[in-house]
Amino acid sequence: MLKTESERDLRPGVKPQLPKIIGHRAIASLAPENTLGAVREAARQGVKWVEMDVSLLADDTPVIHHDPTLERLSNATGTLCEMQLADLAGVNVAARFEGWGVEPVPTLREMLALLTELKLGFNLEIKDQGLDPARVVAAIAPELCAFDPARLVISSFSEALLQECQRQLPELARGLLLSELEGNWSDKLESLQAFSLHSHWRALNEQTIAQAKAVGCRVLTWTVNDIEEAQRLLQLGVDSVITDIPQQFGSEYDRELDEAQ
């Protein structure tokens, strides 16, 4: 008898080997966040993986940007989900980053091409901007198909978006983002057949880390900008620390990853 979608095993087919240190929004302490220039700077600093955000425009173009609007970072105004790609011409998302030149809003396609060129791994957070999850994932899926799945983890705070990733991109590793670990959070990981838990660092302790590992999940934590705290979390069993200051961690943190590659 054929299994229904809910009965099928939709666990990711590829389990990426994570580094201990991941650059938050590429390398937010040294470069304008979520930009091509920031990724190039992260690579120059020896960062192996970066975390960035994707949002959808009104014309279904996925772009790399954290906020629903342009105001915080750029020289422009506007809500992304109401804009066309052509509307982003001339937008400089480095406008408020002192001493930096011009950085456009990158499309997901442009970012994936650069990451491939630089051989960097990618934690891609899908932002929930209130759009239909099926539409969002359908727009992102074709872009991700050519990217190395061994260097990719998709994450989101939205269970609906991750459920769509289960359906449309079942082979890719998925991570559930949580600010607090309350209630049935480990059941959610199992239901989503998640590869990883992405938790705020304050919610993690030896017990919560063990609980996530017990359901077969890697544990990533954000945003840790204190080196001693990062070291403590890694010693407790956290797999990866997401930080604005990846350049301040020594290369010994990812020696095992270098040897594996």
N, C-alpha and C positions, 0 to 999 in steps of 0.2 A: 504494500500500500504506500502511495506517495505521502510524504510528510508535508504538513502545512508549514507555512513560513515560520509560525511561532514555534513549531516543533523541530525545525532544522537547526543544526549547529551552525551558527553564524559567527563563530569566533574568528578573529583575524587569522589569515593564512600565513602572515609573516610577522615575526616577533623581532622588532629592531633591537640592536644592541645599543643601549643608551650610554651616553657619557655621564660622568659624575657632575659636570658643570655645563649648564646651558645658558646662553646669553639671552636675557629678557628684552624683548622687542629689538633683538639683534645685539645691541650693546649700548643701552640707553644712557650710560654714564659718559660715553665718549662721542656719541653721534646722534643725530636726529632719529628718533625711534621709528621703526617700521619702514626704513628707507633702503634703497639700493646702496647708498653710500655707507649706511650703518652696517650692512652685511659685508661690504668690502673691508671696512675697518675691523669688524669682528674676525674676519679671516686673517687679516694682518696681525692681529693680536693672538692668533693661535687657537681661537675658539672652534670647537668641532661641530656643535649644534647651536641653532638659534631658535627662539620662540617668537612668533609674530601672529598678527591677527588678520582675519579676512572678513570683509563686509561686501554686500551686494549693492550695485547701483540699480537705478530704475530700468536700465536696458539689459539687466542680468549680467553685467560685467563684474567679476569678482576682483576687488582691489584690496591691497594691503593697507589697512588703517584700523586703528583701535576704536576711536570714538564714532558715534553716529553722525556727528557734525564736524566741520572743518575748523571751527573757531579757535580751539585751544592751541593748535600747532602752526597754523598757516596764516597766509596773508589774505584769506578769503573766508566767506561764510557760505553756509548751505548744509542741507541734510543729504547724506550720501544716497539713501534709498529713494530720493526724489530727483536725483541728478543723472544725466547721461555722461558717458565717458568724455564726450566733447566739452562738457561743462568744466572739466578738470584742467583744461589747457591753461597754462599760466599759473596754476596753483603751486605755491612753494611751501611744502610742509616742513622746511627747515627755517622758516622765517623767524621763529622765536628761539632758535638755537644759535647763540652768539658765536660769531667767528666761522660760521659754516656758509657754504654757498647755497645754490638752489637745488632742491630735491623735489621732484614731482611725486604725486601719489602713484606708487607702482601698481600695475595690474598683477594679479596672481601669476599670470603667464610669464611676465617679465621677471618676477621674483624667482619662480621655479627655474627658469633658464640660468639665472645667475648662481643660484644654489648648486645646480648641477655642474656648472663650470668650475665652481670653487670646491666642489665635493663636500659640501656641508650637509649635515642632517637638519631636519626641520620638524619642530613642534608647531603645527598650524592650529590656532584657536579660531573656531568659527563663531563669530559674534551673533548673538540673537538680537536682531533689530526689529523684531515683531513681524517679520515676513513669513510666508508659508515655508515650513521646513523642507518640504519636497522640492519646492522651487529653488531654494538656496542650494541644496545638495546637488540637484540636477545641473545647476550652473557651474558648480565647483568640480564635479566628478570628471568631466572630460579633460580638465586641466591637469588633474592629479595622475591620470592614467599613465603618463609617460615618465613620471618621477619614480626614482628607485624606492620601492616600498620598504626596503631595509633601512632607509634613512628618513622615515616619515611616521609621525604620530599625529592623528587628528584629535583635537580636544574641544570640549565645549561645556559651558554651564547648563546648556539646554539638553534635557533628556530627549526631547522630540527631535532635535537635530541629530543627536547620536543614533537614535532609532532609525532615522532616514539613512544615516551612514551605514548602519547594519544592512539595510535593504539594498542600497545602491552601490556601496563600496565595501562589501563584506570582507574582502581580503586585506583591508588596511587596518592597522592598529588604531584603536579608539581609546580615548581617555576622558574620564568624567571629572570635571572641575567642581570643587566644593570649597566654600569659604569656611564652613563649619561641619563637623562630623557628628551629626545628631540623628536620632531615629534610625531608620532602616537603610542607612547609607551603603552598607556592605551588600544588602539585597539588591540595591540599584546597580551596583557593579556587576553582580551576577546576572541580573536581568538583561543588562546591556551587553553582556559578554565582553566586558571591557578588558583591554590590555593593561590599563594603568589608571591609578587614582592620582589626580592633580589637586593637592590640598594646600590651603594656606598653612604656613609653617607653624603658626600658633596652635593649630588643631592637632598637631602630631605629637605623639609620645610613643613609648615602646609598645603599649597595648594597641593603639590604633594602627601603627605600622604592621604589627603582627597580624591584626585582623584583616588588613588589606592583603597581606601576603598569603593568608590562609585561603582566600578565594582566588588565588592565582594571579594577583595584580602586582605590577611594578608600582612604586611610589615615587612621585615627583612632587616637589614643594616649591612654592613661590611666596613672595619675592624676597629672597634672603640676601641682605647686603651687609651682614656681619659675618666675617670669616670664621670666627670662633663658633658662632651659632651653626653655620653651615657644616663645620667639622663635626659638631655634636650630632646633628641630624644624620649625617652620613654614617657615623659610628653606630647610630641606633638602627640603621638598616635602610634609610632612604636611598633610592637608586640614583636620583638626579636632583640637583639643586638649581633652580632657575634664579638668576641674579642679574642685576644691572651692572655688576662689576666683575665679569668673568676674567678680565685681564689681570685681576689681583690674585687669582688662584694659580699656583704653580703647575707646570706641565705634568708633574707626577700624578695629578689627579686622574688623568686620562691615558696613562701609559698603557694600561691593559687594552683600551680601545685601539690605540695605535698599533699594538702588536697583533690584534685580531684582524686588522685591515691590511 
